């Protein structure tokens, strides 16, 4: 009964975030520009210079990485709205309601995942435009994988901002947390071989497993699989699931504690 009672408020919070996106067209357009640039310009440049040497298409490699990175980052950054709600005193109103704290937080993550879906679909459509080969099976696998990555990204965003006091602080911290992961996670370039210190940083980078998970779903059954995929999708899924639980529990506890200490 408790679970059923929490579903309606959770969906209401998710719906609220989706409506906010639809009303903010500038945000929607701006978040689509960079993935297109990364795939078209960077992926095309890498393919022209290194594609024949690597033995696989860098445009496709970059496409899968940018799709996962877009979903992960969009949901993670979207959790900044929790701080906005705190500053507007909206969070106090919902946290004193008889609803599970985890349901409230998960509702926010679901809402930001809904926000990320149009961006992920746009990236996939752009991939078709630039002739990235995507079968129906690959498209379905990528869509399901992208949703998984987005939810994981939301939990990561929660643990990052749990103790941040303002949107300004969040906007300053997130670039330093996200940008290094673009390279440590292998979004644009392979990371099979790294210096030991970068390898350690890469292995503790949550985005690495999100990108490799999506890439593994796309390349499954192809000759390039062993050249571009680090861990099989099931292993990546288990790692993300364990990290998700840690991020959700710790992040929710820290955020609620900070809310009570205001």
C-alpha positions in Angstrom: 0.0 0.0 0.0 2.8 2.4 0.8 4.4 1.8 -2.6 1.1 2.4 -4.3 0.5 5.5 -2.3 3.9 6.9 -3.4 3.5 6.2 -7.1 1.0 9.1 -7.8 3.2 11.8 -6.1 6.3 10.4 -7.8 4.6 10.6 -11.2 3.3 14.1 -10.5 6.9 15.3 -9.8 8.1 13.7 -13.0 5.3 15.3 -15.0 6.2 18.7 -13.5 9.8 18.5 -14.7 8.7 17.4 -18.2 6.3 20.4 -18.4 9.1 22.7 -17.3 11.3 21.5 -20.2 8.5 21.9 -22.8 8.1 25.5 -21.7 11.8 26.2 -21.8 12.6 25.8 -25.5 15.9 27.6 -25.2 17.2 24.8 -22.9 15.8 22.1 -25.2 17.6 23.6 -28.3 20.8 24.3 -26.5 21.2 20.8 -25.2 20.9 19.4 -28.7 23.5 21.5 -30.3 26.6 20.1 -28.6 25.8 16.4 -29.2 25.5 17.1 -32.9 28.8 19.0 -32.9 30.5 16.2 -31.1 29.3 13.5 -33.4 29.5 15.3 -36.7 32.7 17.3 -36.3 34.7 15.3 -33.8 33.6 11.9 -34.8 34.1 12.7 -38.5 37.5 14.2 -37.9 38.7 11.1 -35.9 37.3 8.8 -38.6 39.1 10.7 -41.4 42.4 10.6 -39.5 42.4 7.3 -37.5 39.5 5.2 -38.8 41.6 3.0 -41.2 44.2 2.4 -38.5 41.8 1.6 -35.7 39.8 -0.9 -37.8 36.4 0.5 -36.8 34.3 3.5 -37.7 35.1 6.4 -35.3 31.9 8.1 -36.3 29.8 5.2 -35.0 32.1 4.9 -31.9 31.6 8.6 -31.1 27.8 8.3 -31.8 27.3 5.6 -29.2 29.5 7.4 -26.7 27.8 10.8 -27.1 24.3 9.2 -26.9 25.2 7.7 -23.5 27.0 10.8 -22.3 24.0 13.0 -23.3 21.5 10.9 -21.4 23.8 10.6 -18.3 24.7 14.2 -18.2 21.2 15.6 -18.9 19.7 13.7 -16.0 22.6 14.4 -13.7 22.5 18.2 -14.4 18.7 18.2 -14.2 18.9 17.2 -10.5 20.1 20.8 -9.9 16.3 21.6 -9.9 16.3 20.1 -6.4 18.4 23.0 -5.3 16.1 25.4 -7.2 13.2 23.8 -5.4 15.0 24.3 -2.1 15.7 27.9 -2.8 12.0 28.4 -3.6 11.0 26.5 -0.5 9.1 24.0 -2.7 11.3 21.1 -1.4 10.3 21.9 2.2 6.7 21.5 1.2 7.2 18.1 -0.4 9.6 16.8 2.2 7.1 17.4 5.1 4.4 15.5 3.1 3.7 11.8 4.1 5.6 10.5 1.1 8.8 8.4 1.1 11.9 10.5 0.7 13.2 8.0 -1.8 9.9 8.2 -3.8 10.4 12.0 -4.0 14.0 11.8 -5.2 13.2 9.0 -7.6 10.3 11.0 -8.9 12.7 13.8 -9.7 15.1 11.4 -11.4 12.2 9.9 -13.5 11.2 13.5 -14.5 14.7 14.3 -15.7 14.8 11.0 -17.5 11.7 12.1 -19.4 13.5 15.3 -20.1 16.4 13.4 -21.5 14.4 11.2 -23.8 13.7 13.8 -26.6 17.4 14.6 -26.6 18.3 10.9 -26.9 15.8 10.4 -29.7 17.2 13.4 -31.5 20.8 12.1 -31.2 19.6 8.7 -32.7 17.8 10.5 -35.5 20.9 12.5 -36.2 22.9 9.3 -36.3 20.5 8.0 -39.1 21.0 11.3 -41.0 24.8 10.9 -41.0 24.3 7.3 -42.0 25.3 5.5 -38.8 24.0 2.0 -39.5 21.3 1.2 -36.9 19.1 -1.9 -37.2 15.7 -2.1 -35.5 17.2 -4.4 -32.9 20.1 -2.0 -32.2 17.6 0.9 -32.0 15.5 -0.8 -29.4 18.6 -1.9 -27.4 20.0 1.6 -27.5 16.7 3.1 -26.4 16.3 0.8 -23.4 20.0 1.2 -22.6 19.7 5.0 -22.8 16.9 5.0 -20.3 19.0 2.9 -17.9 21.9 5.3 -18.3 19.7 8.3 -17.7 18.4 6.9 -14.4 21.9 6.1 -13.4 23.0 9.6 -14.3 20.3 11.0 -12.1 21.5 9.1 -9.1 25.1 10.3 -9.7 23.8 13.9 -9.9 22.0 13.4 -6.6 25.2 12.3 -4.8 27.1 15.3 -6.2 24.7 18.0 -5.3 23.5 16.5 -2.0 25.5 18.9 0.2 25.6 21.9 -2.2 23.8 24.9 -0.9 23.0 26.9 -4.1 22.5 26.7 -7.8 25.6 28.8 -8.3 27.7 26.3 -6.5 26.2 23.4 -8.4 26.8 25.2 -11.8 30.4 25.7 -10.8 31.0 22.2 -9.5 29.3 20.1 -12.2 31.6 21.1 -15.1 34.6 20.0 -13.1 32.9 16.7 -12.3 31.5 16.0 -15.8 34.2 17.3 -18.3 37.0 14.9 -17.2 34.7 12.0 -17.5 34.2 12.7 -21.2 37.7 11.5 -21.7 38.1 9.1 -18.8 34.9 7.3 -20.0 35.9 6.9 -23.6 33.2 9.0 -25.1 35.3 10.2 -28.0 38.4 8.0 -27.9 39.2 4.4 -26.9 40.5 3.8 -23.4 41.7 0.2 -23.6 45.2 1.4 -22.9 45.8 4.2 -20.4 48.7 5.3 -18.1 48.2 3.7 -14.7 47.0 6.9 -13.0 44.4 7.6 -15.7 43.3 4.0 -15.6 42.5 4.4 -11.9 40.6 7.6 -12.5 38.8 5.9 -15.4 37.7 2.9 -13.4 36.1 5.2 -10.7 34.4 7.3 -13.3 30.6 6.4 -13.3 30.2 7.6 -16.9 32.7 5.0 -18.1 30.3 2.2 -17.3 27.3 4.0 -18.7 29.1 4.6 -22.0 30.5 1.1 -22.2 27.0 -0.3 -21.4 25.4 1.5 -24.3 28.3 0.7 -26.6 28.1 -2.9 -25.7 24.4 -3.0 -26.6 25.1 -1.5 -30.0 28.1 -3.5 -31.0 26.8 -6.9 -29.7 27.4 -9.6 -32.3 29.5 -7.4 -34.5 33.2 -8.0 -35.5 34.2 -4.7 -33.8 32.8 -5.7 -30.4 36.1 -6.8 -28.8 37.9 -3.7 -30.2 35.6 -1.1 -28.6 33.8 -2.7 -25.7 35.6 -3.0 -22.3 33.1 -5.1 -20.3 30.1 -7.0 -21.4 26.7 -5.2 -20.9 25.6 -7.5 -18.1 28.7 -6.7 -16.0 28.3 -3.0 -16.7 24.6 -3.2 -15.7 25.5 -4.9 -12.3 28.1 -2.3 -11.6 25.7 0.6 -12.4 23.0 -1.1 -10.3 25.3 -1.3 -7.3 26.5 2.3 -7.7 22.9 3.4 -8.2 21.9 2.0 -4.9 24.8 3.6 -3.1 24.2 7.0 -4.8 20.5 6.9 -4.0 20.7 5.9 -0.4 23.7 8.1 0.5 22.5 11.0 -1.7 18.9 11.0 -0.2 20.2 10.8 3.4 22.6 13.7 2.8 20.1 15.8 0.9 17.4 15.3 3.5 19.8 16.1 6.3 20.9 19.3 4.6 17.2 20.2 4.2 16.5 19.7 7.9 19.6 21.8 8.9 18.5 24.9 6.9 
